[in-house]
Amino acid sequence: MTDTLRPLSRPRLYEQVMAQLREYATAAGLKAGDRLPPERELAERLGVSRASVKQAIVVLEVQGLVDVRHGGGMYLLRDTLDIEPVDVLVERRRRLPDVLDAREALETKLAELAALRRTDDDLAAIDAALQHMAAEVAAGELGEEGDRRFHAAVTAAAHSELLAEFMSAIAEPVAESRHESLQQPNRPVRSLDQHRRIAEAIHGRDAKAAVRAMRRHLQTVSRVRLLSWTPDTDGR
């Protein structure tokens, strides 16, 4: 007999709170920059504990949907509260440390080789990627495409076929880590500046400086709200 019948799970209470907040924001026509009700008021109106409201807010923060200003309230960062399923978020949190480890191992070596092997065409591609990201950031965007182009240009400049294949193999989780990092407050501007430092080292054929700059950048990439979140997988 196949085991197709499994116990049904109920939504965790904080997930129900998030669903209610999404409906409230939609019904009220709230947009990015608008303020949500205070934590205490939400708990009272929803008939739940403040702890459940706190858990919901943390998950919304992790997903880059709200900005909680200590003593200043909670504000929407987007026009909607379209929430990613918590189970998907938990799985991404589980694999993110491995992705970051792989990126540091591979991309510091790529930066070193790029500084030693880059051609004029490689430098042009790196500079074009920086310009693209700068334009995105200036327009108020996260700069994801420019970020992708920059790291791809550094990989190409290393002229290592096998390392390039490794990077291609993990392209999807790398894209996840990129999005996770760039949605952190003020991160796009900081990442762009760090990219420029990496590029300067590659331009100057300074392999050691390129490694240091890339490692510093990837350490910044690893500092995301998601990894400070402890999923409440059992609480209902």
Residue pairs with C-beta under 8 A, 6 or more apart in sequence:
10 236
11 19
12 55
12 86
12 232
12 235
12 236
13 48
13 52
13 55
13 235
13 236
14 52
14 53
14 55
14 56
14 59
14 232
14 235
15 56
15 86
17 42
17 46
17 48
17 52
17 53
17 55
17 56
18 56
18 59
18 60
18 81
18 83
19 83
20 46
21 36
21 42
21 56
21 60
21 81
22 80
22 81
22 82
22 83
24 30
24 36
25 36
25 76
25 80
25 81
26 80
26 81
30 36
30 76
30 79
31 76
31 79
32 76
32 77
32 78
32 79
33 75
33 76
34 75
34 76
35 73
35 74
35 75
35 76
36 42
36 66
36 73
36 74
36 75
36 76
37 45
38 73
38 74
39 50
39 53
39 54
39 57
39 74
40 50
42 53
43 49
43 50
43 52
43 53
46 53
55 232
55 235
57 66
57 68
57 74
58 229
59 83
59 86
59 89
59 229
60 66
60 81
60 83
61 67
61 68
61 225
62 89
62 225
62 226
62 229
63 83
63 84
63 89
64 77
64 78
64 183
64 184
64 225
65 76
65 77
65 78
65 81
65 82
65 83
66 74
66 75
66 76
66 77
66 81
67 74
67 75
67 76
67 77
67 185
68 74
69 75
86 231
89 226
89 231
90 231
90 233
92 176
92 180
92 226
93 226
93 227
93 229
93 231
95 173
96 173
96 176
96 177
96 180
96 224
96 226
96 227
97 227
99 170
99 173
99 174
99 176
99 177
100 177
100 218
100 221
100 222
102 170
103 170
103 174
103 177
103 218
103 221
104 215
104 218
104 219
106 163
106 166
106 167
107 151
107 154
107 155
107 167
107 214
107 218
108 211
108 214
108 215
108 218
109 158
109 163
109 211
110 154
110 155
110 158
110 160
110 163
110 167
110 214
111 154
111 158
111 198
111 201
111 202
111 210
111 211
111 213
111 214
112 158
112 207
112 208
112 210
112 211
113 157
113 158
113 159
113 160
113 163
113 207
114 122
114 154
114 155
114 157
114 158
114 202
114 210
115 201
115 202
115 204
115 205
115 206
115 207
115 209
115 210
116 205
116 207
117 157
117 158
117 159
118 126
118 157
118 202
118 205
119 157
122 153
122 156
122 157
123 157
123 202
123 203
125 149
125 153
125 156
125 157
126 150
126 153
126 154
126 157
126 199
126 202
127 199
128 149
128 153
129 146
129 149
129 150
129 152
129 153
129 195
130 146
130 150
130 192
130 195
130 196
130 199
131 146
132 145
132 146
132 149
133 143
133 145
133 146
133 147
133 149
133 150
133 188
133 191
133 192
133 195
134 146
134 192
135 146
136 142
136 143
136 144
136 145
136 146
136 188
137 143
137 146
137 188
137 189
137 192
141 188
142 179
142 182
142 183
142 188
143 182
143 188
143 191
143 192
144 175
144 178
144 179
144 182
146 192
147 178
147 182
147 191
147 195
148 175
148 178
150 195
150 199
151 167
151 174
154 198
154 202
154 214
155 163
155 164
155 167
156 164
157 202
158 164
167 174
177 221
178 221
180 224
180 226
181 187
181 191
181 220
181 221
181 222
181 223
181 224
182 188
182 191
184 223
184 224
184 225
187 220
190 220
191 217
191 220
191 221
194 213
194 216
194 217
194 220
195 217
197 213
197 216
197 217
198 210
198 213
198 214
198 217
200 209
200 213
201 207
201 209
201 210
201 212
201 213
202 210
